[in-house]
Structures are given as structure tokens and as C-alpha cells.
């Protein structure tokens, strides 16, 4: 989605909840849409401060809360770790790296969804699928470490 489409989606969703567009909300949303890497609120704060040095962490939390409430982003939780935020609103799963903590989107194959099709009696409103393991970089590093110690 391009910047113009992102701005239109943001304007429309905020207006639908009776909220106004602010520069802070726009920057937080822009950060999430630009990188697509599931940052924590602290990471979002650091990124937004590059463009708006005076923004507080509390303001970033408030912006994130409103963006989730408007259905523009998702809050991704994993056990007791800090929440992460995802700008991908298509139905998808997540892969969590057990070593570095990175979170990656996983597109789910259409046949998976067909198994839960309404014609079989299911009504899927939302789903959250999480895969856990090692990302390519951590997997390669661990394999290289095993070769050195093995």
C-alpha cells in the first residue's frame, strides 16, 4: 500500500471512530507501515523520535492504542514479552524466533482456510497462528557454532 493509500486509510479509520488525524498518529502509523517488522512500543518510539524528537513514550502508547482500536494495526502478544505491533491487516500467522525475538509474517495457504470454510459449518472471524523456532540468521549462527564445538 502506498503512502497516499496509507494516509487515506488512516484518515478514514480515525474519522470512523470520531478521532482526528494528528501528526503523532500519522508518524506512528507511517513507522509501522514502512518497516513491517513488528516493533515494540519502545522501538516505535525510537523510530518516531528521529522525525519528531519531542514525542513522549506515553504519546506513542496512546497512538498505538488508538490505531489498534481503529483496526489499522494489530497488537501481537507472545507469552510474557512486550507487545509488538503489526501493520499487516490481512489474515496471517507469525513466526517468532526463539533466539533473537524477531517476528515475521507468514502468509497462510488458501487450502488452510478452505478447511474452515462456511460450507463446513465454520465461521472464522479472526485467527492467530504462531510458529516458533529460529530465524534464518540465528539458525545459521547456531549451526556454525555447533560445527565449531562439535
N, C-alpha and C positions, 0 to 999 in steps of 0.2 A: 504494500500500500504506500503510495507516495505521500509527501509532506502535505500536499493540498487535501488529499483524501483523509489523512490523519486529522488535520485541523477541522475538516467538515464533520467527521465522526465525533470528535471531541466536543465541538460546539453543539451538535445535535443532542448528544447524550447528556451533557450538562444541562441544557435548556429543558430537556425532558424531565429532569429531576428538580427543576426550579433553581438551578445553580448558575452562576455567571462564570464566564471564562476569566481566568486570571493568568498573569504571566507565569506565576509559580506553577499552576496546574499544567499549563502548556509545556513548560520546561520539563517537569517530571514525566509527563506523558511522552514527550519527544525522546528523552533519555531511554525510556523503556522500549520504545518502538525502534530506535536506532540500533541498539546492540543486540537485543533478543537473547540475552544471556542469563536471565533470571537473577538479577541482583537483589541483595538485601536492602532494607531501607537505608542503612548506613552507606552502602555503596552508591545508591541513588543520590543520597545527599552529597557525597564527594563529587560525583559527576555534575550535578546541577550547580554546585558552588563554582565550577570552572566558568560558568556563564553568568551566575548571579552569586557573587561571593558573600552577600549578606543573608542569604536564606538560612533559616534555622532548621535543625533536625525536626523539631515539632511541626513546622510548616510542611516539611516533606511527608511526615507521617499523616498529617491531615489530608494532604493532596492524594496520597496513595489510598487512603480510606475512601475518599470521595470517588476516585477513579474505579475502585472495586465496586462500590455501591452503584455506580452508573453502568456497570457491565463492560467497561472499556479494558480492564486488565483483570488478571486472576491473582489471587493470593495462593501461593504454593507452600504448603507446610510439610515438613518432614520431621517426624518424631519430635524431639525437643530442641531442634535447631531454630535459628531465626527464620522468620517467614521470608520467602523470596517472592518476587513479583514477575509476572509473565504477561507480555503484550499480545501473545498469540491466542486469539479467542476461538479459533477452530477447535473442535474436539480433538484431543491428542493426549498421549501419555507423556511421561517424563522418565528420563534416565538420570539417576543420581550416582555420581562417582563416590565410592566409599573412601577414597583416599583424599582427593583434593576438594571434594564437596561440590564440584561443578554440576550444573543441571542442564540437560539437553532435551529439546523437544523430540518426541518420537511420533511420527505420523503413523496412524493405525490403518491397516489394510481394510479395504471395504468389506471383504468377506467376514471380518470380525464383527462388523456392525450388522451384517445381514443375519448373523446368528441370533441377534436380539431384535429382529425386525418386528414391527407391529403385527404382521400376519401370523406370527407365532405367539402372540399374546403379550409381548413385552411393550412397555412404553418407557423409553430411555429419555430422561430429561437432562441428564448430566452424567458424566463418568469421570473417574480419576484413576488412571492406571500408572503405576510406578514400577520401573525396572531399576534394579540395584546391581552394582558391580564396579568395574574400573573403566574409566575413560581411556581412549587410545594412548594418550601421553603417559598416564600412570601405569597402564598395563605394560607398555614398552619399558618403562623405567624399572618396574618390578621384575620383568623377565630378564632384563640386563643385570639387575642386582643378583638374581638367582644364579645366573651364569658365573658371576664373579665369585660368589661364595660357595658354589656347588662344585 
